[in-house]
Amino acid sequence: MPDVFAVPVFLVTFREALETVIIVSVLLAFLKQTLSSTNPSLHKRLVRQVWLGTGLGLLLCLIIAAALIGVFYTAGANKWEASELRFEGAFALVACVIISVVGAALLRIGKMQERWRAKLVDVMGSSMAARAEGGRAGGVWAAVKRWMERYAMFVLPFVTVLREGVEAVVFIAGVTFSAPASAVPLPVVVGIAAGAAVGYGLYKGGSTTKLQFFLVVSTCLLYLVAAGLFSRAVWAFEQHAWQTLVGADVAELGQGPGSYDIDKSVWHVNCCSPVFNGGNGWGFFNAIFGWTNSATYGSVISYNVYWLCVIVSFLVMRYREVKGHWPLMKQKAAAVSVGPKGDDQSSRRRASREEGKGEAAVTDEITRVSV
Amino acid sequence: MAQLAFGRRHGRAVNITAASWLLCLLCHGLLAAAATVTHDFNITWTTANPDGMANRPVIGINGQWPIPTIHVNVGDQLVVNVLNSLGNESTSLHFHGLYMRGATYMDGPVSVTQCPILPGERFTYNFTIEQPGTYWYHSHIHGQYPDGLRGPLIVHDPKSPFADLYDEEVVLSVSDWYHDEMHGLINHFMSKANPTGAEPVPKSALLNETQDLSVPLQPGRTYLFRMVNMGAFAGQYVWFEGHNMTILEVDGIYTHPAEASMIYLSAAQRCSFLITARNDTSANFPIVASMDTDLFDKLPDDLNWNVTGWLVYDKAKPLPAPAVVYDPYEPFDDVSLVPWDNQTLLGEPDQTISLDVIMDNLGDGANYAFFNNITYTSPIVPTLFTALTAGDLATNPAVYGTHTHPFVLEKDKVVELVINNLDPGKHPFHLHGHAFQVVWRSEEEAGPFAESGVTVEQFGKVPMRRDTVVLRPNGNLVLRFRGDNPGVWLFHCHLEWHVQSGLVATFVEAPLEMQKTLAVPREHLDVCERAGVPTVGNAAGNSVDWLDLSGERAPPGRLPEGFTTKGIVALVFSCLSGILGVAVVAWYGFAGGAEGGAVGTEGTAVAGGVVAGKGESNGAGNKGGEGSGGESDGIGGEGDGRTGRGG
C-alpha cells in the first residue's frame, strides 16, 4: 500500500482541502446572508469573485507544485539519490516543524468561521467607506489597498487557497522523499476529494461540533505523523552516518545484520520493515505512528522528546489562554522571554493585554488584507 | 634505469637458482646422509616496496626482506633459532605442510601448540624433515604473515622418482600484497563497519615477492619449478607463455606426471612441475600470475591483478608483454591428479565430521565465519597443553572448550571430513599435520554433500592427496585421512581473513598417545610462563574442575532476534508517549469549545468578532508567528457561528 498511497500526503491534502472548503463556504454563506436578498447582482458578482479566487489559487498551486517537481527531478534527482537519507531526514524535519507549528493553529479553524464573518463585515464596511471616499487618496499603496478592498471576495479565497496549497506542496515534497513518487497522486486526489466532501457535508449539515471533531481527530493524526517524522529524521541522519561508515555494501544487506548500527540499536526485527520490499503494510504504521523495524536510541528518544515538547507546549498554551499569562510569570510582568514561543512573546503579550482576553493575534493573510 | 633494474633482478634470480643447484649437488653427493641445517632468524621490522607503489613496514629476517628460502634434504634436522625483535608484536613460525610427526609442539600456531613468542623472546624450532617436496613457512599468529613473514621451504629429495627428469630447480613464489599493515586491516575487517565481511583487496600481485622478475633459462635444459602461493588471500592462475608444465608434485605429494598449460594455486597451495626450455634463444616468454578476482568483494579501478615475469633466454632480447587471456580461465583440475604411490581410497571412516561453512554477524556487528555454529576463539591454555595435562579427560572434547571447536580423533582411525559450503565464496581448507585424500569435490552450487546423492562409488579410487584444497562456492568436499599422527592439528580456511573471523576447528588426535610420547621442550613452557599463559588446565585455565569452562574466552553473543527487554520498554514507553500526547492535543482542541461557550455568553457574536478582528489588526506586527496558538481569539465564535448560520 505505501507505494501507491502515502498516508501523510492524504492527511495533509485532506486537511488543506477541508480548510479551503470551509473558508469558501463561510464566504459564500456570508454573502448569501448579507446580500442575496438585498443586492442580488452584487451577490452574484461577489460569488463569482470567490470562485475565481479559489480557482486561480488552485491553478497557481498546481503550477508551483509542477515547478517544484520539475526542479526536483531535473536539477538534482541523482545528486540527492546519493545522499537520499540526509535529504529524507531534512525534509522530514521540515515537514515535522510545519505540522507542529501549524497544527496548533489549525485546531481552532472551526472557530475561525466567525472571525472571518467579523472580518468580512469589517472589510465590507471599510470598502463602502473607501468607495465613499471616491478614491481621492493618492499613492500606489492606497490604490493597492483600495483594489484589495474592492476585490476582497477574490483576494481572500485566492490567498487562502494559495497558502494552503503551497503548504501542502511543500509538505508533500518533504514526505515524498521517503515515499516513492507513485505514492503521491492517489492520496492527493483522495485527500482533496475527501476534504471537499467532508467540508461540503459539514457546510450543508451546519454542524460545527462535527467539524471540530474532524479537525481535532485529523490534527491528532497529524501530530502522530509529525512525531514519527521527527523520529524518522533523526533515524535517517543516523542511518546516513552508518551507510557512510559501511559504504556501498549496505545495499546488499537488506534488513539483515549490518544494515543497522548494532551499538545504537534499541530493537531490530528482521521483518516488518516499512521501507524494505515496499513496506508490506508496515509503511502505513511508519507513516502514522513512526514505526520502524530498526529503532535506534536516537529515534526512540527523539520520538519521546517530541511528544514531551508537544505536551508541554499545549499545556503551556492552555495555561496562558486560561490564566492570561505564561506559567511562572506574573500577569503584568515585563517582556522577558522565557516561554516556548520566545520572539513573538512580547508583542503577543501586548496584544493580549490590549484585548484583555489573553488571546494572541493571528497574522494570516486575511488579517493583512483587512488592514 | 629500467635495464639496470632488470639486470639486478636477473642477477638475483641467477643467484637463487645457482644456490639451489649447489645445494642439490651437495645432497646428491651426501646421498641422504642426515645433516643439521641451522638458521638464526632475527625477526625485525624493515621497509620494502616490492610493487614500486608504496614503501611500507614489512616483517623481515635479519634485516632482510624477502625472507630467506629454507633449503633442506629429506632426513635433515632443521633448527630455526627465532629471536623476536619486532618490539611491538608477538610472533611464531609454522612450517606449512610438514607433519611434525612426534613433534606437534613444533607446529607453530599460537594458542594451539605453543604460546606467543613475545617481543624480545627466543624460541627454537627443531625437528626432523621426513617429507620431500615444496613447502613454506610463515607466522601463525594474529594474521601476521601477510606483513612479510612468509618464505618457501624446499625439501630436496635425492631419491625423488623424478630426479633424472630435470637439470635445475627454480623456486617461484606467488603472493598478494597490501600497502597497509595487517593490524589495521584486521581491525577494520573485524568491525561493525564491515558487516558483509568484505575482505580487504590486495594492492598488487608478486612473483618471488617482486615484480618484473626474470628467470634465466638455458636452451634445451629442463627445470623443476617449485611454486608456492604465499599470499594472504588471493588464489592465482599461473601460466608460462610458450611452455607447458608437467606437474610432478602438489603440497609435497608426488604425482604421476600430468600436463598442464595453466594451474591454479590457492593461498598456501604448492605445485612443482617441469618446464623444458626451448632449444632456441630467439625470444623471451612472459610468466603470468593472475589473482583470482572472484574472491574480491570489489575490483578497485587502479588494481592490476596480474603480475608478470619472464623466462629469459637472451637478456639482449626484449621482454614481451603478455598476451591477454580472457575469462573464464581453465586451469588444470588438481583433483584429477594421481598420487605417485597409488595409495587407494581409505576404507569406510570410523569417524565422520561434518562441517558447514557459514558467515554471520555477531553481537558486535562484525562478520564472523562459522563451522556449524561455532566461530573459533582461542583458548586460554593452548590446546596441546590441555591435552597433555588433562589425564584421561583428554579424550573428552569438553576440556578443550566450546569455541576452539575441538574434535578428538582416535589413533589410526580413518576420519572423514565432510565440508559443506553455505557461503558463496571459495575457501582453501588446510589441515595441519596431515595430507588428506580429496575423495570428492563438488562443482559450484552443488549444495550440501548429504543432499547431493553422491555415493562412495563415485569417490576417487586413487584420490589425489594434498594439505590444502579449495572448497567451491556453495559446493561440498569430502576428505579422508588416517589419524596416525598424534598431535593437535588445526583445520582451517587458509584465507588469512577467515582465520581471523574464526573459520577454524581443532583436531586433537590421539591425546592419550601424546601424553605417553611427547616431551615438550622446557623452553616452550618458559616462553609461556613469561607470556603469562598457563600451561596446565582446560581451555579456561581451570585445572581443578576440568569440566568447568567458566571464564573461557568466547566470541561476542548472537545478535538479538527481535525484541529484547530494552526494545519492549522503549516501544511501550513510546506508545504511552504517543497516547498521552494525542490525548493532550485532543484535550486542547476540544477545551476551546467549553471556554468558547463561556465567552460566547458574555457578548453579542458579531460585535465580539469585530473586536477580535480589530485586535488582530493591531497585533498584525507579529509577523512570523503565523497562526501558532493565535486562533484562540476566535474562541467566542463557536456558538455564534451556529446561530449565525441558523439565521
HADDOCK unambig.tbl for C-alpha pairs under 7 A between the chains (distance, minus, plus):
assign (segid A and resid 101 and name CA) (segid B and resid 628 and name CA) 5.85 0.50 0.50
assign (segid A and resid 102 and name CA) (segid B and resid 627 and name CA) 6.58 0.50 0.50
assign (segid A and resid 102 and name CA) (segid B and resid 628 and name CA) 6.10 0.50 0.50
assign (segid A and resid 104 and name CA) (segid B and resid 628 and name CA) 6.06 0.50 0.50
assign (segid A and resid 104 and name CA) (segid B and resid 629 and name CA) 5.83 0.50 0.50
assign (segid A and resid 105 and name CA) (segid B and resid 627 and name CA) 5.00 0.50 0.50
assign (segid A and resid 105 and name CA) (segid B and resid 628 and name CA) 4.89 0.50 0.50
assign (segid A and resid 105 and name CA) (segid B and resid 629 and name CA) 5.20 0.50 0.50
assign (segid A and resid 105 and name CA) (segid B and resid 630 and name CA) 6.46 0.50 0.50
assign (segid A and resid 105 and name CA) (segid B and resid 631 and name CA) 5.90 0.50 0.50
assign (segid A and resid 107 and name CA) (segid B and resid 589 and name CA) 5.62 0.50 0.50
assign (segid A and resid 108 and name CA) (segid B and resid 631 and name CA) 5.61 0.50 0.50
assign (segid A and resid 108 and name CA) (segid B and resid 632 and name CA) 6.44 0.50 0.50
assign (segid A and resid 111 and name CA) (segid B and resid 634 and name CA) 5.40 0.50 0.50
assign (segid A and resid 111 and name CA) (segid B and resid 635 and name CA) 6.18 0.50 0.50
assign (segid A and resid 111 and name CA) (segid B and resid 637 and name CA) 5.31 0.50 0.50
assign (segid A and resid 111 and name CA) (segid B and resid 638 and name CA) 5.24 0.50 0.50
assign (segid A and resid 112 and name CA) (segid B and resid 631 and name CA) 6.91 0.50 0.50
assign (segid A and resid 112 and name CA) (segid B and resid 634 and name CA) 5.56 0.50 0.50
assign (segid A and resid 113 and name CA) (segid B and resid 641 and name CA) 6.81 0.50 0.50
assign (segid A and resid 114 and name CA) (segid B and resid 609 and name CA) 6.57 0.50 0.50
assign (segid A and resid 114 and name CA) (segid B and resid 634 and name CA) 6.98 0.50 0.50
assign (segid A and resid 114 and name CA) (segid B and resid 637 and name CA) 5.01 0.50 0.50
assign (segid A and resid 114 and name CA) (segid B and resid 641 and name CA) 5.43 0.50 0.50
assign (segid A and resid 115 and name CA) (segid B and resid 609 and name CA) 5.36 0.50 0.50
assign (segid A and resid 115 and name CA) (segid B and resid 613 and name CA) 6.56 0.50 0.50
assign (segid A and resid 115 and name CA) (segid B and resid 634 and name CA) 5.88 0.50 0.50
assign (segid A and resid 115 and name CA) (segid B and resid 637 and name CA) 6.90 0.50 0.50
assign (segid A and resid 118 and name CA) (segid B and resid 606 and name CA) 5.97 0.50 0.50
assign (segid A and resid 118 and name CA) (segid B and resid 609 and name CA) 4.93 0.50 0.50
assign (segid A and resid 118 and name CA) (segid B and resid 610 and name CA) 4.93 0.50 0.50
assign (segid A and resid 118 and name CA) (segid B and resid 613 and name CA) 6.56 0.50 0.50
assign (segid A and resid 119 and name CA) (segid B and resid 610 and name CA) 6.69 0.50 0.50
assign (segid A and resid 119 and name CA) (segid B and resid 613 and name CA) 5.98 0.50 0.50
assign (segid A and resid 216 and name CA) (segid B and resid 586 and name CA) 5.91 0.50 0.50
assign (segid A and resid 216 and name CA) (segid B and resid 589 and name CA) 5.70 0.50 0.50
assign (segid A and resid 220 and name CA) (segid B and resid 582 and name CA) 5.50 0.50 0.50
assign (segid A and resid 220 and name CA) (segid B and resid 585 and name CA) 6.21 0.50 0.50
assign (segid A and resid 220 and name CA) (segid B and resid 586 and name CA) 6.48 0.50 0.50
assign (segid A and resid 224 and name CA) (segid B and resid 578 and name CA) 6.95 0.50 0.50
assign (segid A and resid 245 and name CA) (segid B and resid 193 and name CA) 5.84 0.50 0.50
assign (segid A and resid 246 and name CA) (segid B and resid 193 and name CA) 4.73 0.50 0.50
assign (segid A and resid 246 and name CA) (segid B and resid 194 and name CA) 5.89 0.50 0.50
assign (segid A and resid 249 and name CA) (segid B and resid 196 and name CA) 6.86 0.50 0.50
assign (segid A and resid 257 and name CA) (segid B and resid 195 and name CA) 6.96 0.50 0.50
assign (segid A and resid 257 and name CA) (segid B and resid 361 and name CA) 6.11 0.50 0.50
assign (segid A and resid 258 and name CA) (segid B and resid 192 and name CA) 6.98 0.50 0.50
assign (segid A and resid 258 and name CA) (segid B and resid 195 and name CA) 4.56 0.50 0.50
assign (segid A and resid 258 and name CA) (segid B and resid 365 and name CA) 6.26 0.50 0.50
assign (segid A and resid 262 and name CA) (segid B and resid 364 and name CA) 6.75 0.50 0.50
assign (segid A and resid 262 and name CA) (segid B and resid 365 and name CA) 5.69 0.50 0.50
assign (segid A and resid 266 and name CA) (segid B and resid 566 and name CA) 6.46 0.50 0.50
assign (segid A and resid 266 and name CA) (segid B and resid 567 and name CA) 5.17 0.50 0.50
assign (segid A and resid 267 and name CA) (segid B and resid 562 and name CA) 6.68 0.50 0.50
assign (segid A and resid 267 and name CA) (segid B and resid 563 and name CA) 5.59 0.50 0.50
assign (segid A and resid 267 and name CA) (segid B and resid 564 and name CA) 6.80 0.50 0.50
assign (segid A and resid 267 and name CA) (segid B and resid 567 and name CA) 4.77 0.50 0.50
assign (segid A and resid 268 and name CA) (segid B and resid 562 and name CA) 5.69 0.50 0.50
assign (segid A and resid 268 and name CA) (segid B and resid 563 and name CA) 6.83 0.50 0.50
assign (segid A and resid 269 and name CA) (segid B and resid 561 and name CA) 6.65 0.50 0.50
assign (segid A and resid 269 and name CA) (segid B and resid 562 and name CA) 4.30 0.50 0.50
assign (segid A and resid 269 and name CA) (segid B and resid 563 and name CA) 6.86 0.50 0.50
assign (segid A and resid 300 and name CA) (segid B and resid 570 and name CA) 6.74 0.50 0.50
assign (segid A and resid 300 and name CA) (segid B and resid 574 and name CA) 6.95 0.50 0.50
assign (segid A and resid 303 and name CA) (segid B and resid 574 and name CA) 6.87 0.50 0.50
assign (segid A and resid 304 and name CA) (segid B and resid 574 and name CA) 5.84 0.50 0.50
assign (segid A and resid 304 and name CA) (segid B and resid 577 and name CA) 5.96 0.50 0.50
assign (segid A and resid 307 and name CA) (segid B and resid 577 and name CA) 6.06 0.50 0.50
assign (segid A and resid 307 and name CA) (segid B and resid 578 and name CA) 6.54 0.50 0.50
assign (segid A and resid 307 and name CA) (segid B and resid 581 and name CA) 5.54 0.50 0.50
assign (segid A and resid 310 and name CA) (segid B and resid 581 and name CA) 6.78 0.50 0.50
assign (segid A and resid 311 and name CA) (segid B and resid 581 and name CA) 5.59 0.50 0.50
assign (segid A and resid 311 and name CA) (segid B and resid 584 and name CA) 6.08 0.50 0.50
assign (segid A and resid 314 and name CA) (segid B and resid 585 and name CA) 6.89 0.50 0.50
assign (segid A and resid 314 and name CA) (segid B and resid 588 and name CA) 6.69 0.50 0.50
assign (segid A and resid 318 and name CA) (segid B and resid 588 and name CA) 6.89 0.50 0.50
assign (segid A and resid 344 and name CA) (segid B and resid 622 and name CA) 6.27 0.50 0.50
assign (segid A and resid 344 and name CA) (segid B and resid 625 and name CA) 6.21 0.50 0.50
assign (segid A and resid 347 and name CA) (segid B and resid 622 and name CA) 6.48 0.50 0.50
assign (segid A and resid 351 and name CA) (segid B and resid 615 and name CA) 6.96 0.50 0.50
assign (segid A and resid 351 and name CA) (segid B and resid 619 and name CA) 5.52 0.50 0.50
assign (segid A and resid 355 and name CA) (segid B and resid 615 and name CA) 6.21 0.50 0.50
assign (segid A and resid 359 and name CA) (segid B and resid 630 and name CA) 6.73 0.50 0.50
assign (segid A and resid 359 and name CA) (segid B and resid 632 and name CA) 6.13 0.50 0.50
assign (segid A and resid 359 and name CA) (segid B and resid 633 and name CA) 4.99 0.50 0.50
assign (segid A and resid 360 and name CA) (segid B and resid 630 and name CA) 4.72 0.50 0.50
assign (segid A and resid 360 and name CA) (segid B and resid 633 and name CA) 6.54 0.50 0.50
assign (segid A and resid 361 and name CA) (segid B and resid 615 and name CA) 6.78 0.50 0.50
assign (segid A and resid 361 and name CA) (segid B and resid 616 and name CA) 4.71 0.50 0.50
assign (segid A and resid 361 and name CA) (segid B and resid 619 and name CA) 5.39 0.50 0.50
assign (segid A and resid 361 and name CA) (segid B and resid 620 and name CA) 6.84 0.50 0.50
assign (segid A and resid 361 and name CA) (segid B and resid 630 and name CA) 5.32 0.50 0.50
assign (segid A and resid 362 and name CA) (segid B and resid 616 and name CA) 5.91 0.50 0.50
assign (segid A and resid 362 and name CA) (segid B and resid 626 and name CA) 6.32 0.50 0.50
assign (segid A and resid 362 and name CA) (segid B and resid 627 and name CA) 5.26 0.50 0.50
assign (segid A and resid 362 and name CA) (segid B and resid 630 and name CA) 5.00 0.50 0.50
assign (segid A and resid 362 and name CA) (segid B and resid 631 and name CA) 6.35 0.50 0.50
assign (segid A and resid 363 and name CA) (segid B and resid 620 and name CA) 5.44 0.50 0.50
assign (segid A and resid 363 and name CA) (segid B and resid 622 and name CA) 6.39 0.50 0.50
assign (segid A and resid 363 and name CA) (segid B and resid 623 and name CA) 6.09 0.50 0.50
assign (segid A and resid 363 and name CA) (segid B and resid 626 and name CA) 5.37 0.50 0.50
assign (segid A and resid 363 and name CA) (segid B and resid 627 and name CA) 6.42 0.50 0.50
assign (segid A and resid 364 and name CA) (segid B and resid 626 and name CA) 6.15 0.50 0.50
assign (segid A and resid 364 and name CA) (segid B and resid 627 and name CA) 6.69 0.50 0.50
assign (segid A and resid 367 and name CA) (segid B and resid 616 and name CA) 6.84 0.50 0.50
assign (segid A and resid 367 and name CA) (segid B and resid 617 and name CA) 6.28 0.50 0.50
assign (segid A and resid 371 and name CA) (segid B and resid 617 and name CA) 6.19 0.50 0.50
